[in-house]
Amino acid sequence: MTSGSVTVDGAPLTLSNPRAAIAAGIGLLPEERKREGIIPGRSVTSNMALPSMARFSRAGIINHRKLNRTAENLLKRVNLRPFLLDRQIKLFSGGNQQKAIIARWLAAGSRILLFDEPTRGIDVGAKSEIYHLIEDLAKEGHSMIVVSSELPEVMRVADRVLVMRDGAIVAELGRDQLSEETIVSHAVGNTGSRVGAA
């Protein structure tokens, strides 16, 4: 971080590393899912438990019953298909890999989820499921921050849109102000502009 600050519930946070962010209840679904979001040769259950393994172990011994029960509940909740918890995550579609990562942060107790290009490389049907999960989690009180270069995606999930150009916020738009024309007009001048939705 080069400038600015991070606050949660009005309290400032010092996020010196990923572990501190996880402890603060922040979860990341990275843009490069296959390279940065999963361990391909491990099971979907193992991938789900990555940041919260301490919750499922004591003195270095994993409580597989507790882990499997949590995995079963959360992966049912996100509608993992096929429902094969010991299957290597690399054998699942991109949409189901993304569902498993969402389940990961629910298992970790995250309240703030940062989605970076959440539906990149995902088929149309799975996109709709991911959007519904984002909307349902927001209704439950999770804070959802979505970074996307796809305007239809932003229009679908956002209550508030921050348009960035050259690394700076150039506009903040409420839901009643949202249109593709308005967003594009603020982003003009940088074809690589990205949009953050909250």
C-alpha positions as CSV (number, residue, x, y, z in Angstrom):
1,M,0.0,0.0,0.0
2,T,1.4,3.4,-1.0
3,S,-1.2,5.6,0.6
4,G,-4.5,5.7,2.3
5,S,-5.9,3.6,5.1
6,V,-8.2,0.6,5.8
7,T,-10.9,0.7,8.4
8,V,-13.4,-1.9,9.5
9,D,-16.4,-0.9,11.6
10,G,-14.6,2.5,12.1
11,A,-11.5,0.9,13.5
12,P,-8.2,1.5,11.5
13,L,-6.3,-1.7,10.5
14,T,-2.6,-2.3,9.9
15,L,-2.5,-4.9,7.2
16,S,1.2,-5.8,7.0
17,N,0.6,-9.2,5.4
18,P,-2.1,-11.6,4.2
19,R,-2.4,-13.3,7.6
20,A,-3.3,-9.9,9.2
21,A,-6.0,-9.4,6.6
22,I,-7.5,-12.8,7.1
23,A,-7.5,-12.2,10.9
24,A,-9.4,-9.0,10.3
25,G,-12.1,-10.9,8.4
26,I,-11.0,-10.0,4.8
27,G,-11.0,-12.7,2.1
28,L,-9.7,-12.4,-1.5
29,L,-10.9,-14.2,-4.6
30,P,-8.1,-13.4,-7.0
31,E,-8.3,-12.6,-10.7
32,E,-5.8,-15.4,-11.6
33,R,-7.8,-18.2,-9.9
34,K,-5.8,-21.1,-11.3
35,R,-2.5,-19.6,-10.4
36,E,-3.2,-17.7,-7.2
37,G,-6.4,-19.1,-5.8
38,I,-6.1,-22.9,-5.7
39,I,-3.6,-25.7,-5.1
40,P,-4.6,-27.8,-8.2
41,G,-3.6,-31.2,-7.0
42,R,-5.3,-31.0,-3.6
43,S,-8.9,-31.9,-2.9
44,V,-11.7,-29.3,-3.0
45,T,-12.1,-29.8,0.8
46,S,-8.3,-29.2,1.4
47,N,-8.5,-26.0,-0.8
48,M,-11.5,-24.8,1.1
49,A,-9.7,-25.2,4.4
50,L,-6.5,-23.5,3.5
51,P,-6.7,-20.3,5.6
52,S,-8.6,-21.8,8.5
53,M,-6.9,-25.2,9.1
54,A,-6.2,-24.2,12.7
55,R,-9.9,-24.3,13.3
56,F,-9.9,-28.0,12.3
57,S,-6.8,-29.1,14.1
58,R,-5.4,-29.4,17.6
59,A,-1.7,-30.0,18.5
60,G,-1.1,-30.5,14.8
61,I,-3.7,-33.2,14.4
62,I,-6.6,-32.5,11.9
63,N,-10.1,-33.3,13.1
64,H,-11.3,-34.8,9.8
65,R,-14.8,-35.2,11.1
66,K,-15.2,-31.5,11.8
67,L,-13.4,-30.5,8.6
68,N,-15.6,-32.8,6.5
69,R,-18.8,-31.7,8.2
70,T,-17.9,-28.0,7.6
71,A,-16.9,-28.7,4.0
72,E,-20.2,-30.6,3.4
73,N,-22.3,-27.8,4.8
74,L,-20.5,-24.9,3.0
75,L,-20.0,-26.7,-0.3
76,K,-23.7,-27.6,-0.4
77,R,-24.5,-24.0,0.4
78,V,-22.6,-22.7,-2.7
79,N,-24.0,-25.6,-4.8
80,L,-20.7,-27.3,-5.7
81,R,-21.2,-29.6,-8.7
82,P,-20.4,-32.4,-8.8
83,F,-20.6,-32.8,-5.1
84,L,-17.4,-34.8,-4.7
85,L,-15.5,-33.4,-1.7
86,D,-12.3,-35.5,-2.2
87,R,-12.0,-34.7,-5.9
88,Q,-8.9,-32.7,-6.9
89,I,-10.0,-29.1,-7.4
90,K,-8.3,-28.9,-10.8
91,L,-10.9,-31.3,-12.1
92,F,-13.8,-28.9,-11.4
93,S,-15.0,-26.2,-13.8
94,G,-13.9,-22.6,-13.3
95,G,-17.3,-21.7,-11.8
96,N,-17.1,-24.6,-9.3
97,Q,-13.6,-23.7,-8.3
98,Q,-14.8,-20.1,-7.6
99,K,-17.6,-21.5,-5.5
100,A,-15.1,-23.5,-3.5
101,I,-13.0,-20.3,-2.9
102,I,-16.2,-18.5,-1.7
103,A,-16.8,-21.5,0.7
104,R,-13.1,-21.1,1.8
105,W,-13.8,-17.6,3.1
106,L,-17.0,-18.5,4.7
107,A,-15.2,-21.3,6.6
108,A,-12.6,-18.7,7.7
109,G,-15.4,-16.4,9.0
110,S,-14.6,-13.6,6.6
111,R,-17.0,-10.6,6.6
112,I,-15.4,-8.7,3.8
113,L,-14.9,-10.4,0.5
114,L,-12.9,-8.8,-2.3
115,F,-13.8,-10.3,-5.7
116,D,-11.2,-9.5,-8.4
117,E,-12.8,-10.3,-11.8
118,P,-15.2,-12.9,-10.2
119,T,-16.5,-14.5,-13.4
120,R,-13.5,-14.5,-15.7
121,G,-13.2,-17.8,-17.4
122,I,-16.6,-19.0,-16.2
123,D,-19.5,-20.1,-18.3
124,V,-22.8,-18.2,-18.5
125,G,-24.8,-20.5,-16.1
126,A,-22.1,-20.4,-13.5
127,K,-21.8,-16.6,-13.8
128,S,-25.5,-16.3,-12.7
129,E,-24.8,-18.6,-9.7
130,I,-21.8,-16.5,-8.7
131,Y,-23.9,-13.3,-8.9
132,H,-26.7,-14.9,-6.8
133,L,-24.1,-15.9,-4.2
134,I,-22.7,-12.3,-4.1
135,E,-26.2,-10.9,-3.7
136,D,-27.2,-13.4,-1.0
137,L,-24.0,-12.8,1.0
138,A,-24.5,-9.1,0.9
139,K,-28.1,-9.5,2.2
140,E,-26.6,-11.6,5.1
141,G,-24.4,-8.6,6.1
142,H,-21.1,-9.4,4.3
143,S,-19.4,-6.5,2.6
144,M,-18.7,-7.4,-1.0
145,I,-16.2,-5.4,-3.0
146,V,-16.2,-6.4,-6.7
147,V,-13.5,-5.3,-9.1
148,S,-14.5,-5.8,-12.7
149,S,-13.8,-4.7,-16.2
150,E,-17.2,-6.0,-17.4
151,L,-19.8,-3.2,-17.2
152,P,-22.8,-5.6,-17.3
153,E,-21.3,-7.4,-14.3
154,V,-20.9,-4.1,-12.4
155,M,-24.4,-3.0,-13.3
156,R,-25.7,-6.4,-12.0
157,V,-24.1,-6.5,-8.6
158,A,-23.3,-3.0,-7.5
159,D,-25.1,-0.7,-5.0
160,R,-22.3,1.8,-5.4
161,V,-19.6,2.1,-8.1
162,L,-16.2,3.7,-7.9
163,V,-14.7,4.4,-11.3
164,M,-10.8,4.5,-11.4
165,R,-8.5,6.0,-14.0
166,D,-4.7,6.0,-13.8
167,G,-4.9,4.5,-10.3
168,A,-7.2,7.2,-8.9
169,I,-10.9,7.3,-8.1
170,V,-12.5,9.7,-10.6
171,A,-16.2,9.1,-9.8
172,E,-18.5,7.6,-7.2
173,L,-21.9,6.6,-8.4
174,G,-25.0,5.4,-6.5
175,R,-27.3,2.7,-8.0
176,D,-29.7,5.3,-9.2
177,Q,-26.9,7.0,-11.2
178,L,-25.7,3.8,-12.9
179,S,-25.6,3.5,-16.7
180,E,-23.0,2.2,-19.0
181,E,-22.7,5.6,-20.6
182,T,-22.1,7.3,-17.3
183,I,-19.5,4.9,-16.2
184,V,-17.7,5.0,-19.5
185,S,-17.7,8.8,-19.6
186,H,-15.8,8.8,-16.3
187,A,-13.4,6.1,-17.4
188,V,-12.6,7.8,-20.8
189,G,-8.9,8.3,-21.4
190,N,-7.6,4.9,-20.2
191,T,-8.8,1.8,-22.0
192,G,-7.5,-0.2,-19.1
193,S,-9.8,1.5,-16.6
194,R,-11.2,-0.8,-14.0
195,V,-14.3,-0.4,-12.0
196,G,-14.8,-1.3,-8.3
197,A,-18.3,-2.1,-7.1
198,A,-19.5,-2.3,-3.6
